[in-house]
Amino acid sequence: MMEKFTAVFERDEGDWWIGYVEELPGANTQGRTLEEARENLKEVVSLVLEANREIARRESEGRDVIREPLEV
């Protein structure tokens, strides 16, 4: 399943680009070029989602839970 998010990029003072994902707090990065910021943001999104899954699994450990795919 391919997920879609809204990436926002803005030029910082100087040559740096800052990027973040509107729908995913904590997913932000920077890069010297716009392309570098885009690539960094893709990696950050993967890492944030992975970390959130791990936190959720730990917090629900020992509980009766159901996990299933959700497509929106």
N, C-alpha and C positions, 0 to 999 in steps of 0.2 A: 504494500500500500504506500503510495506516494503522498506525503503530507505537504500542504502548502501553507506558508507563513508569509507575513508581510515584513520584508527587510527595509529598514530605513538607513540611509547613509547621509552623512553631512561632513563637510570639510571643516576640520578643526583649524585653529589659527596656524598658519604655516601650510605644510604639505601633507599632513596626516589626515586620514579619513577615519571617522568613527561610524560604526555600524551597530544596529541592534534590531531585535525582532519585537514587533509590537505585541504579539500574543504570548510571548514567553519571557517573563521577567528573569533577569539574570543572564540572558543571552545577549552579550554585547562584546564588542571587540574593536580593534583599530588596525590600521595598516598604512604603510607609506603610500600605497596606490589604492585606487578604488578596487581594482581586481584583487589585490592582496587582502583587502578588508572583506570582500565577498567570500573568498576562499576561507579565510579565518572564521567568518560567521557560520559557514556551513559546518565546520568542525566543532565550533562552540555549541551549536544547536544539538548536534549528535551527543556531545558530552553532557549537556544539561539534561536532555531527555533520559540518557542512560543513568545519570545520578539520581534523577527524580524517581525512576523506576526502582532503583536499589533502595532508596529511602522508603518508598511506599511498601516494598516487600518486607523490609525490616520492621516497620511499624505495624504491619498486619500479621507478623509471624505468630503462629499459635492460634490464630483466629480462624473462624469459618468464613472464608471469602471465595468469591467467584471472579475469575479473571477471564475476560473475553475481548476479542477485537471489537473496536468501535469505529465505524466509518461515518464521517460527517461530510 
